[in-house]
């Protein structure tokens, strides 16, 4: 395939409205305005309809500002349940907890579990280790409040999409190495794991990464996130040397996602280390496909995601 030939023909036609939207080039100068624009597009869940309580939580952070989170608790909870720490996507430079409100309220409602969504600090204003520190504080808060929230501490998992999936993978490595806060499962949706993807000499398969999250955007995101730091684990999960002892994993990726091959490589390493790992790949899908409402692919993803999370948290 020639590099200037579009891969549009490989995409499911129901996703054309997603890729036909105007694309905004990312830069440090335009980030504040772009963040404001995206925040105006957020639709919050009807928590009464879902029978879920939503609460803002501020977690004190040593040496930094309070970590803002949104807590979702099901109103109908008859026995001890699981906890799920969710980390939103956005290439380490975009996003907030409100953007994941619909999905997290639905998870809490359908699975009858407690969900804590972390509004971690964003790069480039806050490069590593700040975002991961915020996520670790969220995990610590869940464990510290497990009894009050009626959570079984042995059933606390972490997960997220894109950069959120990368932070979830980093958090699993950090928690394993510190040995303080157990994680039973990591739920990774096309996670952002490797800073080399899309860089010079690491362009990868030309059939991936044309839409939504491109090589250019990936380089920008990683440059902002790393700052002056070396690209090492846990912040760059693909640099970890030892995969043993990491929690059971659900790895989801898409055939046309820029992260497809780094996701599959990571899953292979987990499997080789004896980590129970499920891998799911959607054909004809690209990065962010499930954000387009009403599509068959989005409905299929929601069902697969919930079912796998239920398994990973040992709910059944």
QUIWO-V188980 format. One record per pair of residues at least 24 apart in sequence whose ideal C-beta (glycine too) atoms are under 10 Angstrom apart, sorted by sequence separation. I is the first residue (numbers start at 1). J is the second residue. If there is no record, write none. Layout:
BEGIN
i: <I	I>
j: <J	J>
END
This chain:
BEGIN
i: <50	51	52	84	95	96	164	165	166	167	169	194	195	198	199	238	246	257	280	47	50	51	95	116	135	156	158	164	165	166	167	197	237	238	243	257	280	51	70	96	116	156	157	158	159	160	161	162	165	166	192	195	196	240	243	244	249	250	251	252	253	254	255	256	260	278	45	48	70	81	84	95	115	155	156	157	158	159	160	161	162	164	165	166	195	238	242	243	246	248	249	250	251	252	253	254	255	256	260	47	68	69	70	92	94	114	153	154	156	157	158	159	160	161	162	163	164	165	166	194	195	238	243	244	245	246	247	248	249	250	251	252	253	254	255	256	257	258	259	280	68	72	82	84	85	86	87	88	93	94	116	135	139	153	155	156	157	158	159	160	161	162	163	166	192	237	240	243	244	245	246	247	248	249	250	251	252	253	254	255	256	257	258	70	81	82	83	84	85	86	87	88	90	92	93	154	155	157	158	159	161	162	163	192	195	243	244	245	246	248	249	250	251	252	254	255	256	257	278	70	74	77	81	82	83	84	85	86	87	88	91	92	93	114	136	153	160	161	195	238	242	243	244	246	254	255	256	257	72	81	82	83	84	85	86	87	88	90	91	92	93	114	131	135	139	143	152	159	160	237	243	253	254	257	71	72	74	75	76	79	81	82	83	84	85	87	90	116	131	134	135	138	139	192	254	256	278	70	72	74	75	78	92	132	136	243	253	254	278	70	72	73	74	77	92	114	116	131	132	135	136	139	140	196	254	72	74	76	77	92	113	114	131	135	139	195	254	276	71	72	74	75	77	114	143	144	194	195	74	113	132	136	143	252	73	74	92	131	132	135	136	142	143	73	74	116	118	123	131	135	140	143	195	196	218	56	72	73	74	122	129	132	133	139	140	195	197	217	218	72	73	113	114	116	118	128	132	136	139	194	196	71	72	73	113	117	120	139	193	194	195	196	215	254	71	72	87	113	115	120	136	139	192	193	194	195	212	213	214	70	71	72	87	129	136	192	193	194	208	211	212	213	69	70	71	118	191	192	193	208	210	211	212	213	54	69	70	87	117	120	191	193	208	209	211	254	69	70	87	207	208	209	210	68	69	70	118	188	207	208	209	252	54	68	69	85	162	163	205	208	209	54	67	68	69	85	87	162	186	205	208	209	38	50	52	53	67	68	86	87	107	208	209	252	52	67	68	85	118	205	207	208	252	42	44	47	51	52	54	67	85	204	250	35	39	42	43	44	45	50	52	53	166	204	205	250	38	39	42	43	45	46	49	50	52	65	83	85	166	177	178	204	205	252	38	39	42	44	45	50	51	52	59	64	85	177	204	250	251	35	38	41	42	43	44	45	47	50	51	52	84	85	103	163	167	176	191	204	250	34	35	39	42	43	45	46	50	57	59	83	162	163	166	174	175	202	250	34	35	38	39	42	45	49	50	52	57	61	83	100	173	174	186	187	191	198	202	35	38	44	45	47	51	54	55	57	58	65	100	173	174	186	187	188	189	190	191	197	198	250	31	47	52	57	64	83	163	172	173	185	186	187	188	189	190	191	197	250	31	45	52	54	56	83	170	171	173	174	177	183	184	185	186	187	188	189	190	197	248	249	45	100	169	170	173	176	183	184	185	186	187	188	189	190	197	198	248	26	28	65	69	95	169	170	172	177	182	183	185	186	187	188	189	194	197	247	248	64	67	68	69	80	83	95	170	171	173	176	179	192	193	196	197	248	26	67	71	80	83	84	95	167	169	170	173	176	190	192	194	195	26	66	67	69	81	83	94	95	167	169	172	176	177	189	190	191	194	197	61	64	65	67	69	80	81	82	83	94	95	166	168	169	173	176	190	193	194	218	63	64	67	68	71	80	81	82	83	92	93	166	167	170	173	176	189	190	192	193	217	62	66	67	71	79	80	81	82	84	85	86	87	89	90	91	92	166	169	175	176	188	191	192	194	61	69	77	78	80	82	83	84	85	86	87	88	89	90	91	92	165	166	173	175	190	191	193	194	61	64	67	69	77	79	80	82	83	84	85	86	87	88	89	90	172	173	190	193	213	214	67	71	80	81	82	83	84	85	86	87	88	89	90	92	172	189	211	212	213	59	61	62	80	82	83	84	85	86	87	88	89	91	92	172	188	191	211	212	213	61	73	74	87	88	89	210	211	212	60	73	87	89	169	172	209	210	211	212	59	71	73	86	87	89	188	208	209	211	59	87	88	188	208	212	87	107	169	57	59	60	87	168	59	85	86	87	169	188	58	59	85	87	57	87	186	59	59	85	165	35	165	57	165	158	186	188	157	159	31	156	157	159	161	185	186	187	189	190	31	190	31	32	132	157	159	166	31	131	165	28	130	162	190	192	28	85	124	127	162	166	190	28	123	124	127	128	130	162	169	190	85	123	126	127	128	129	136	165	190	123	124	125	126	127	128	190	89	92	123	124	127	128	129	190	83	84	85	86	89	91	123	124	126	127	128	169	189	82	85	89	90	122	123	124	127	128	132	82	84	89	122	123	124	128	132	172	87	123	128	131	129	128	129	128	127	128	189	189	187	187	91	187	90	94	185	89	93	185	162	187	91	161	162	185	186	187	91	93	94	161	185	92	93	184	185	91	92	93	161	184	185	91	92	93	161	184	90	91	92	93	92	93	91	92	91	92	92	161	159	159	159	157	159	159	157	157	155	156	157	155	154	155	154	155	152	152	103	23	26	103	23	25	31	26	19	20	21	23	25	26	102	19	25	26	28	99	110	18	19	24	26	27	31	110	18	23	26	25	26	28	107	111	15	28	106	110	111	113	10	15	110	113	7	10	26	89	107	111	112	7	11	89	103	106	107	110	111	3	7	10	11	106	110	113	5	7	4	5	7	8	89	103	107	111	113	3	7	8	103	107	112	1	2	6	7	111	1	5	6	111	1	84	82	82	84	84	82	83	82	81	82	82	81	19	15	11	12	11	12	10	11	10	7	8	7	43	19	18	15	18	19	12	14	15	18	19	12	13	14	15	18	21	11	12	18	10	11	12	15	18	19	10	11	12	15	18	10	11	14	15	17	10	16	12	15	18	8	11	14	17	7	14	15	14	14	15	12	14	15	12	14	12>
j: <74	75	76	108	119	120	188	189	190	191	193	218	219	222	223	262	270	281	304	72	75	76	120	141	160	181	183	189	190	191	192	222	262	263	268	282	305	77	96	122	142	182	183	184	185	186	187	188	191	192	218	221	222	266	269	270	275	276	277	278	279	280	281	282	286	304	72	75	97	108	111	122	142	182	183	184	185	186	187	188	189	191	192	193	222	265	269	270	273	275	276	277	278	279	280	281	282	283	287	75	96	97	98	120	122	142	181	182	184	185	186	187	188	189	190	191	192	193	194	222	223	266	271	272	273	274	275	276	277	278	279	280	281	282	283	284	285	286	287	308	97	101	111	113	114	115	116	117	122	123	145	164	168	182	184	185	186	187	188	189	190	191	192	195	221	266	269	272	273	274	275	276	277	278	279	280	281	282	283	284	285	286	287	100	111	112	113	114	115	116	117	118	120	122	123	184	185	187	188	189	191	192	193	222	225	273	274	275	276	278	279	280	281	282	284	285	286	287	308	101	105	108	112	113	114	115	116	117	118	119	122	123	124	145	167	184	191	192	226	269	273	274	275	277	285	286	287	288	104	113	114	115	116	117	118	119	120	122	123	124	125	146	163	167	171	175	184	191	192	269	275	285	286	289	104	105	107	108	109	112	114	115	116	117	118	120	123	149	164	167	168	171	172	225	287	289	311	104	106	108	109	112	126	166	170	277	287	288	312	105	107	108	109	112	127	149	151	166	167	170	171	174	175	231	289	108	110	112	113	128	149	150	167	171	175	231	290	312	108	109	111	112	114	151	180	181	231	232	112	151	170	174	181	290	112	113	131	170	171	174	175	181	182	113	114	156	158	163	171	175	180	183	235	236	258	97	113	114	115	163	170	173	174	180	181	236	238	258	259	114	115	155	156	158	160	170	174	178	181	236	238	114	115	116	156	160	163	182	236	237	238	239	258	297	115	116	131	157	159	164	180	183	236	237	238	239	256	257	258	115	116	117	132	174	181	237	238	239	253	256	257	258	115	116	117	164	237	238	239	254	256	257	258	259	101	116	117	134	164	167	238	240	255	256	258	301	117	118	135	255	256	257	258	117	118	119	167	237	256	257	258	301	104	118	119	135	212	213	255	258	259	105	118	119	120	136	138	213	237	256	259	260	90	102	104	105	119	120	138	139	159	260	261	304	105	120	121	138	171	258	260	261	305	96	98	101	105	106	108	121	139	258	304	90	94	97	98	99	100	105	107	108	221	259	260	305	94	95	98	99	101	102	105	106	108	121	139	141	222	233	234	260	261	308	95	96	99	101	102	107	108	109	116	121	142	234	261	307	308	93	96	99	100	101	102	103	105	108	109	110	142	143	161	221	225	234	249	262	308	93	94	98	101	102	104	105	109	116	118	142	221	222	225	233	234	261	309	94	95	98	99	102	105	109	110	112	117	121	143	160	233	234	246	247	251	258	262	96	99	105	106	108	112	115	116	118	119	126	161	234	235	247	248	249	250	251	252	258	259	311	93	109	114	119	126	145	225	234	235	247	248	249	250	251	252	253	259	312	94	108	115	117	119	146	233	234	236	237	240	246	247	248	249	250	251	252	253	260	311	312	109	164	233	234	237	240	247	248	249	250	251	252	253	254	261	262	312	91	93	130	134	160	234	235	237	242	247	248	250	251	252	253	254	259	262	312	313	130	133	134	135	146	149	161	236	237	239	242	245	258	259	262	263	314	93	134	138	147	150	151	162	234	236	237	240	243	257	259	261	262	94	134	135	137	149	151	162	163	235	237	240	244	245	257	258	259	262	265	130	133	134	136	138	149	150	151	152	163	164	235	237	238	242	245	259	262	263	287	133	134	137	138	141	150	151	152	153	162	163	236	237	240	243	246	259	260	262	263	287	133	137	138	142	150	151	152	153	155	156	157	158	160	161	162	163	237	240	246	247	259	262	263	265	133	141	149	150	152	154	155	156	157	158	159	160	161	162	163	164	237	238	245	247	262	263	265	266	134	137	140	142	150	152	153	155	156	157	158	159	160	161	162	163	245	246	263	266	286	287	141	145	154	155	156	157	158	159	160	161	162	163	164	166	246	263	285	286	287	134	136	137	155	157	158	159	160	161	162	163	164	166	167	247	263	266	286	287	288	137	149	150	163	164	165	286	287	288	137	150	164	166	246	249	286	287	288	289	137	149	151	164	165	167	266	286	287	289	138	166	167	267	287	291	167	187	249	138	140	141	168	249	141	167	168	169	251	270	141	142	168	170	141	171	270	144	145	171	251	122	252	145	253	247	275	277	247	249	122	247	248	250	252	276	277	278	280	281	123	282	124	125	225	250	252	259	125	225	259	123	225	257	285	287	124	181	220	223	258	262	286	125	220	221	224	225	227	259	266	287	183	221	224	225	226	227	234	263	288	222	223	224	225	226	227	289	189	192	223	224	227	228	229	290	184	185	186	187	190	192	224	225	227	228	229	270	290	184	187	191	192	224	225	226	229	230	234	185	187	192	225	226	227	231	235	275	191	227	232	235	234	234	235	235	235	236	301	305	305	308	213	309	213	217	308	213	217	309	287	312	217	287	288	311	312	313	218	220	221	288	312	220	221	312	313	220	221	222	290	313	314	221	222	223	291	314	221	222	223	224	224	225	224	225	225	226	235	305	305	308	309	309	312	313	312	313	312	313	314	313	313	314	314	315	313	314	290	211	214	291	212	214	220	216	210	211	212	214	216	217	293	211	217	218	220	291	302	211	212	217	219	220	224	303	212	217	220	220	221	223	302	306	211	224	302	306	307	309	207	212	307	310	205	208	224	287	305	309	310	206	210	288	302	305	306	309	310	203	207	210	211	306	310	313	206	208	206	207	209	210	291	305	309	313	315	206	210	211	306	310	315	205	206	210	211	315	206	210	211	316	207	309	309	310	312	313	312	313	313	313	314	315	315	256	256	254	255	255	256	255	256	256	255	256	256	293	286	286	284	287	288	282	284	285	288	289	283	284	285	286	289	292	283	284	290	283	284	285	288	291	292	284	285	286	289	292	285	286	289	290	292	286	292	289	292	295	286	289	292	295	286	294	295	295	296	297	295	297	298	296	298	297>
END
